[in-house]
Amino acid sequence: MPIGRRWQDWDIYPATDQLDRFFPPVRILLIWDNLAGHKSHSLVQWCAEHGILLLSTPNAGSWLNMAESVQRIIKRRALQGYHTYDVEILKQWLTDAVIGWNRHPTPFIWGGKRHARRDRAYARRHRVGGSGATAIHGIPRRIRSVHYYRRAA
């Protein structure tokens, strides 16, 4: 079996070679978030029985929001108010939408409301000693007089 089609190629646990005996070869990698409904035993079992390998994103995978935005745009461009019950036609519409997107790609800039809010909060902080550390309140500098540095006689 080619590399990447075996379950043991994807799982880090030592007993995954047993999975290759019980499940069909991996056909699809499905990457999704850590929604509680995605972790039900029956859903995970069904996916494994159909050769669908489930990979979950990290809990703090905010980049997933961008990927979902791209999917939403492609879906909107592909369907454009139409509805079909034929899977092959739907696949073709989505493929055409992706090809059109790749001809004239839209650049995404990491940002948004959360990013702006974090920038404002960071601007309100004060640098500590020229390092990367910050403090919420300004730390007053201690001004020492010249007399402090006077040499002892």
Long-range contacts (C-beta under 8 A, 24 or more apart in sequence): 1-25, 7-53, 10-53, 10-55, 19-48, 23-48, 23-49, 23-51, 24-49, 24-50, 24-51, 25-51, 26-51, 26-52, 26-53, 27-51, 27-52, 28-52, 28-53, 29-53, 29-55, 30-54, 30-55, 31-55, 31-56, 31-57, 32-56, 32-57, 33-57, 33-61, 33-64, 34-59, 66-108, 66-110, 69-108, 70-108, 73-101, 73-106, 74-98, 74-101, 77-101
